[in-house]
Amino acid sequence: MRISQRQLRRIIMEEMAAHRRQQRLAESRRRRSNRRQLTEGTAGNPIRITSGYLNSLIKEEYAAYQRRQQLAESRRRQRAIQSRRRR
């Protein structure tokens, strides 16, 4: 059986439309699941934070801050070294 150019185009367009529908459906499912995850911390489901948990969060954030500062300092040193080499 031979397929005409017009039929082939129609089949391709139908497949592309089906693929787009699947992508939209997957995206809406992701959004719905994200919404469910974001409901924590509402009046009906408050977040309970212990002092130990809060301290661990603070330590993590401080460690991340220090890493960023060290990286920035390292970049500054590298630029200074490279600028000296170019002279």
N, C-alpha and C positions, 0 to 999 in steps of 0.2 A: 504494500500500500504506500503510495506516495503522498507526501504532505506538501501542500502548496505553501508559498512564502507567506501568504496572508494567514493561513492556519497556524504556521509555526510562530508567527508574531503573536497571535492571539494566545497560544499556549504559553509562550514565554511571559506575556503580560499577566496572565492568570497566576502563573507560578510566582512572579514577583509580588503580586498583590497578596497572595497567601503568605508569603514570607514576611511581608510588612505587617500583616495581621498578627502573625505569631510573635514578632518582635514587640508590637504594641501590647499584646497580652502579657508577655513576659515582663515588660517594663511596669505595667500596672500591678502585677503580682509583687514585684520588688517594692514598689511604693507602698502597697498595702502592708507588707511585712515590716517595712521600716516604720510605718505609722504605729504598728503594734508595739514595736520595740521602744518607740519614743514616749509611750504612755506612762512609763515609770517616772515617778516623781510628781504625779498628779495628786489631788486631794484624796482620791480613793485608793491610791497606791503610793504612799509617801516613801521616800528613800530614807533608810535608817543608816546613819554613818556612825561608826564607833571612832573613838579617838585613835586607836591603832590604825584603822583604815585611812583616816585623814592624814596621820603622820606618814604612812607609806606613800600616799598620793603626793604629799609635799616633797618627800625625798625623791620620788621619781621625777617630778617636775624640776626640782633643783638640779638633779643630775643631767637632765636633758638641757637645761639652761647652760650648765657648765660645759657640756659637750659643744653646744653651739658657739659659746664664747671661745673655746679652744680652737675650733675650726676657723673662726673668723681671725683669730690671732695668727694661726698658721698661714692662712691666705695672705695676711698683711706681710708676714715675714718672707713668704715666697715672692711676692711682688717686689719687695725691697731688694731681695737678692737678685732677681731678674733684671731690675732696673740698673743695679750696680754692674752687672755683667755686660749690659748693652753699651755702657759708656766707654 
